[in-house]
Amino acid sequence: MYRQILESIQGIEIYPVMSFVIFMIVFVLISYKAFRMKSSSVEELSYLPLEDNHGNIKK
């Protein structure tokens, strides 16, 4: 049933391709940003899950 409905829609084959292209663009941009981060920023962000509301590191 679904196959017949999807085959009857004109131009539907472009949606999977566009979804993949958008995914790849976002993935590449996020990867680029992650690799370009300074080590001091990475170190600061690595402590975030361990901090309480006042900036103190929990032990």
Short mmCIF file of the C-alpha atoms (twelve columns), coordinates in Angstrom:
data_MODEL
# 
_entry.id   MODEL 
# 
loop_
_atom_site.group_PDB 
_atom_site.id 
_atom_site.type_symbol 
_atom_site.label_atom_id 
_atom_site.label_alt_id 
_atom_site.label_comp_id 
_atom_site.label_asym_id 
_atom_site.label_seq_id 
_atom_site.Cartn_x 
_atom_site.Cartn_y 
_atom_site.Cartn_z 
_atom_site.pdbx_PDB_model_num 
ATOM 1  C CA . MET A 1  0.000  0.000  0.000  1 
ATOM 2  C CA . TYR A 2  2.655  2.510  1.062  1 
ATOM 3  C CA . ARG A 3  4.841  1.596  -1.866 1 
ATOM 4  C CA . GLN A 4  2.071  2.426  -4.339 1 
ATOM 5  C CA . ILE A 5  1.412  5.747  -2.623 1 
ATOM 6  C CA . LEU A 6  5.090  6.710  -2.601 1 
ATOM 7  C CA . GLU A 7  5.569  5.685  -6.233 1 
ATOM 8  C CA . SER A 8  2.654  7.878  -7.292 1 
ATOM 9  C CA . ILE A 9  4.197  11.060 -5.812 1 
ATOM 10 C CA . GLN A 10 6.177  13.007 -8.418 1 
ATOM 11 C CA . GLY A 11 9.707  14.047 -7.400 1 
ATOM 12 C CA . ILE A 12 9.805  12.091 -4.140 1 
ATOM 13 C CA . GLU A 13 13.168 10.501 -4.961 1 
ATOM 14 C CA . ILE A 14 14.941 13.786 -4.196 1 
ATOM 15 C CA . TYR A 15 14.055 13.759 -0.467 1 
ATOM 16 C CA . PRO A 16 16.454 10.975 0.618  1 
ATOM 17 C CA . VAL A 17 19.268 12.600 -1.356 1 
ATOM 18 C CA . MET A 18 18.601 16.028 0.161  1 
ATOM 19 C CA . SER A 19 18.407 14.528 3.664  1 
ATOM 20 C CA . PHE A 20 21.784 12.863 3.179  1 
ATOM 21 C CA . VAL A 21 23.363 16.057 1.835  1 
ATOM 22 C CA . ILE A 22 22.057 18.116 4.773  1 
ATOM 23 C CA . PHE A 23 23.286 15.481 7.234  1 
ATOM 24 C CA . MET A 24 26.757 15.427 5.673  1 
ATOM 25 C CA . ILE A 25 27.046 19.227 5.691  1 
ATOM 26 C CA . VAL A 26 26.089 19.421 9.378  1 
ATOM 27 C CA . PHE A 27 28.412 16.521 10.257 1 
ATOM 28 C CA . VAL A 28 31.375 18.092 8.471  1 
ATOM 29 C CA . LEU A 29 30.778 21.505 10.066 1 
ATOM 30 C CA . ILE A 30 30.515 20.081 13.577 1 
ATOM 31 C CA . SER A 31 33.616 17.919 13.030 1 
ATOM 32 C CA . TYR A 32 35.546 20.925 11.730 1 
ATOM 33 C CA . LYS A 33 34.528 22.997 14.742 1 
ATOM 34 C CA . ALA A 34 35.510 20.184 17.137 1 
ATOM 35 C CA . PHE A 35 38.969 19.761 15.591 1 
ATOM 36 C CA . ARG A 36 39.606 23.521 15.548 1 
ATOM 37 C CA . MET A 37 38.858 23.976 19.276 1 
ATOM 38 C CA . LYS A 38 41.721 25.131 21.460 1 
ATOM 39 C CA . SER A 39 42.928 22.650 24.052 1 
ATOM 40 C CA . SER A 40 42.112 25.119 26.834 1 
ATOM 41 C CA . SER A 41 38.485 25.201 25.694 1 
ATOM 42 C CA . VAL A 42 38.325 21.416 25.553 1 
ATOM 43 C CA . GLU A 43 39.764 21.165 29.060 1 
ATOM 44 C CA . GLU A 44 37.279 23.724 30.381 1 
ATOM 45 C CA . LEU A 45 34.358 21.888 28.783 1 
ATOM 46 C CA . SER A 46 35.554 18.529 30.091 1 
ATOM 47 C CA . TYR A 47 35.025 19.707 33.680 1 
ATOM 48 C CA . LEU A 48 31.434 20.880 33.143 1 
ATOM 49 C CA . PRO A 49 29.743 17.601 34.128 1 
ATOM 50 C CA . LEU A 50 31.729 17.564 37.381 1 
ATOM 51 C CA . GLU A 51 30.971 21.127 38.506 1 
ATOM 52 C CA . ASP A 52 28.179 22.142 40.813 1 
ATOM 53 C CA . ASN A 53 26.227 25.406 40.416 1 
ATOM 54 C CA . HIS A 54 29.024 27.478 41.949 1 
ATOM 55 C CA . GLY A 55 31.837 26.277 39.697 1 
ATOM 56 C CA . ASN A 56 33.375 23.985 42.304 1 
ATOM 57 C CA . ILE A 57 34.475 20.554 41.130 1 
ATOM 58 C CA . LYS A 58 32.750 17.700 42.971 1 
ATOM 59 C CA . LYS A 59 34.970 14.973 44.382 1 
# 
